[in-house]
Amino acid sequence: MSTETHEQRREVQRDLARRAILDATEEVLLEVGHDDFSIRRLVERCGYTAPSIYHYFTDKDGLLDALIDERFAKLAAQLKRVPRGLDPVANIRGLALAFVRFGLKNPTHFRLLFTPRAGDETPPPSGEEARKHIEDTLAVLWESGRLRTGDPQTAGQALSLLCQGLVWGRISRPDYAWSKTLTEDSIDALLRGLVAPDEAVRSEKEEP
């Protein structure tokens, strides 16, 4: 029993250390950017030695990959919790709202994930998971013939840009008198332009 308790304590300590290093990494990245980020700067911020950091994350690239993956995992979990029904439009609206709310609630994470960076920006597995939640729902609309765009990728990019813009505006100017219904109204307006009513699609199919 004492051995198990000791191991549990060590596991908690490892988790706390890993969390502290990741949080400090995020802070330094947002302050100095990827090009000027260094383990030396991180050591000064978090208090852990370089050997300790490498023990948990192997190298600098492994550390940055772990941070991005962990933050995207939080977004993916938020999207996964969105209730799904039979109406794909309601589903995509719920996902868009969840995306914006995640960004507003976690502005530091949002800045890390969506600030443009140079170089290869291949999303980690958790990033692909987050994107897939939205792409799969748009695919349902595309297959039903309800998307007005030339392809589902265009619709996905339009929705992504709108949602990111809604977050960037709010977190960049928090003191501005933003409309209380801005997010909902903006998403609804875009969806009205992107998606044809189900009745209209059925009417077109029934025409001789």
Contacts in CASP RR format, 6 or more apart in sequence:
PFRMAT RR
TARGET T0000
AUTHOR 0000-0000-0000
METHOD contacts of the structure
MODEL  1
MSTETHEQRREVQRDLARRAILDATEEVLLEVGHDDFSIRRLVERCGYTA
PSIYHYFTDKDGLLDALIDERFAKLAAQLKRVPRGLDPVANIRGLALAFV
RFGLKNPTHFRLLFTPRAGDETPPPSGEEARKHIEDTLAVLWESGRLRTG
DPQTAGQALSLLCQGLVWGRISRPDYAWSKTLTEDSIDALLRGLVAPDEA
VRSEKEEP
14 56 0 8 1.000
17 48 0 8 1.000
17 52 0 8 1.000
17 56 0 8 1.000
18 56 0 8 1.000
20 46 0 8 1.000
20 48 0 8 1.000
21 42 0 8 1.000
21 46 0 8 1.000
21 48 0 8 1.000
21 53 0 8 1.000
21 56 0 8 1.000
21 57 0 8 1.000
21 63 0 8 1.000
22 63 0 8 1.000
22 66 0 8 1.000
22 67 0 8 1.000
22 70 0 8 1.000
23 46 0 8 1.000
24 42 0 8 1.000
24 45 0 8 1.000
24 46 0 8 1.000
24 47 0 8 1.000
25 37 0 8 1.000
25 42 0 8 1.000
25 46 0 8 1.000
25 63 0 8 1.000
25 64 0 8 1.000
25 67 0 8 1.000
26 67 0 8 1.000
26 71 0 8 1.000
26 108 0 8 1.000
26 109 0 8 1.000
26 112 0 8 1.000
27 45 0 8 1.000
27 108 0 8 1.000
28 37 0 8 1.000
28 41 0 8 1.000
28 42 0 8 1.000
28 45 0 8 1.000
29 37 0 8 1.000
29 64 0 8 1.000
29 67 0 8 1.000
29 112 0 8 1.000
30 108 0 8 1.000
30 111 0 8 1.000
30 112 0 8 1.000
30 115 0 8 1.000
32 41 0 8 1.000
34 64 0 8 1.000
34 117 0 8 1.000
34 118 0 8 1.000
35 118 0 8 1.000
37 60 0 8 1.000
37 64 0 8 1.000
38 60 0 8 1.000
39 50 0 8 1.000
39 53 0 8 1.000
39 54 0 8 1.000
39 60 0 8 1.000
39 63 0 8 1.000
40 50 0 8 1.000
42 53 0 8 1.000
42 63 0 8 1.000
43 49 0 8 1.000
43 50 0 8 1.000
43 53 0 8 1.000
46 53 0 8 1.000
53 63 0 8 1.000
56 63 0 8 1.000
57 63 0 8 1.000
57 66 0 8 1.000
65 124 0 8 1.000
67 112 0 8 1.000
68 112 0 8 1.000
68 113 0 8 1.000
68 124 0 8 1.000
69 124 0 8 1.000
69 125 0 8 1.000
69 126 0 8 1.000
69 127 0 8 1.000
70 126 0 8 1.000
71 109 0 8 1.000
71 112 0 8 1.000
71 113 0 8 1.000
72 113 0 8 1.000
72 123 0 8 1.000
72 124 0 8 1.000
72 126 0 8 1.000
72 127 0 8 1.000
72 129 0 8 1.000
72 130 0 8 1.000
73 126 0 8 1.000
73 127 0 8 1.000
73 129 0 8 1.000
74 102 0 8 1.000
74 106 0 8 1.000
74 109 0 8 1.000
75 99 0 8 1.000
75 102 0 8 1.000
75 109 0 8 1.000
75 113 0 8 1.000
75 126 0 8 1.000
75 127 0 8 1.000
75 130 0 8 1.000
76 126 0 8 1.000
76 127 0 8 1.000
76 129 0 8 1.000
76 130 0 8 1.000
76 133 0 8 1.000
78 98 0 8 1.000
78 99 0 8 1.000
78 101 0 8 1.000
78 102 0 8 1.000
79 95 0 8 1.000
79 98 0 8 1.000
79 99 0 8 1.000
79 130 0 8 1.000
79 133 0 8 1.000
79 134 0 8 1.000
80 133 0 8 1.000
81 98 0 8 1.000
82 91 0 8 1.000
82 94 0 8 1.000
82 95 0 8 1.000
82 98 0 8 1.000
82 133 0 8 1.000
84 91 0 8 1.000
85 91 0 8 1.000
88 137 0 8 1.000
88 140 0 8 1.000
88 141 0 8 1.000
88 144 0 8 1.000
88 146 0 8 1.000
89 141 0 8 1.000
89 146 0 8 1.000
89 191 0 8 1.000
89 195 0 8 1.000
91 137 0 8 1.000
91 140 0 8 1.000
92 134 0 8 1.000
92 137 0 8 1.000
92 138 0 8 1.000
92 141 0 8 1.000
92 159 0 8 1.000
92 191 0 8 1.000
93 187 0 8 1.000
93 188 0 8 1.000
93 191 0 8 1.000
95 133 0 8 1.000
95 134 0 8 1.000
95 137 0 8 1.000
96 134 0 8 1.000
96 159 0 8 1.000
96 162 0 8 1.000
96 163 0 8 1.000
96 187 0 8 1.000
97 183 0 8 1.000
97 184 0 8 1.000
97 187 0 8 1.000
99 134 0 8 1.000
99 163 0 8 1.000
100 163 0 8 1.000
100 166 0 8 1.000
100 167 0 8 1.000
100 183 0 8 1.000
100 187 0 8 1.000
102 109 0 8 1.000
102 110 0 8 1.000
103 109 0 8 1.000
103 110 0 8 1.000
103 167 0 8 1.000
103 171 0 8 1.000
104 167 0 8 1.000
104 170 0 8 1.000
104 171 0 8 1.000
107 167 0 8 1.000
107 171 0 8 1.000
110 167 0 8 1.000
110 171 0 8 1.000
111 171 0 8 1.000
114 164 0 8 1.000
114 167 0 8 1.000
114 168 0 8 1.000
123 131 0 8 1.000
134 156 0 8 1.000
134 159 0 8 1.000
134 160 0 8 1.000
135 152 0 8 1.000
135 156 0 8 1.000
138 147 0 8 1.000
138 152 0 8 1.000
138 155 0 8 1.000
138 156 0 8 1.000
138 159 0 8 1.000
139 152 0 8 1.000
141 147 0 8 1.000
141 152 0 8 1.000
141 155 0 8 1.000
141 195 0 8 1.000
142 151 0 8 1.000
142 152 0 8 1.000
142 155 0 8 1.000
144 198 0 8 1.000
144 201 0 8 1.000
145 196 0 8 1.000
145 201 0 8 1.000
146 195 0 8 1.000
146 196 0 8 1.000
146 197 0 8 1.000
146 198 0 8 1.000
146 201 0 8 1.000
147 155 0 8 1.000
147 194 0 8 1.000
147 195 0 8 1.000
147 196 0 8 1.000
148 193 0 8 1.000
148 194 0 8 1.000
148 195 0 8 1.000
148 196 0 8 1.000
149 155 0 8 1.000
149 158 0 8 1.000
149 194 0 8 1.000
155 194 0 8 1.000
158 190 0 8 1.000
158 194 0 8 1.000
159 187 0 8 1.000
159 190 0 8 1.000
159 194 0 8 1.000
162 186 0 8 1.000
162 187 0 8 1.000
162 190 0 8 1.000
163 187 0 8 1.000
166 182 0 8 1.000
166 183 0 8 1.000
166 186 0 8 1.000
170 178 0 8 1.000
179 185 0 8 1.000
END
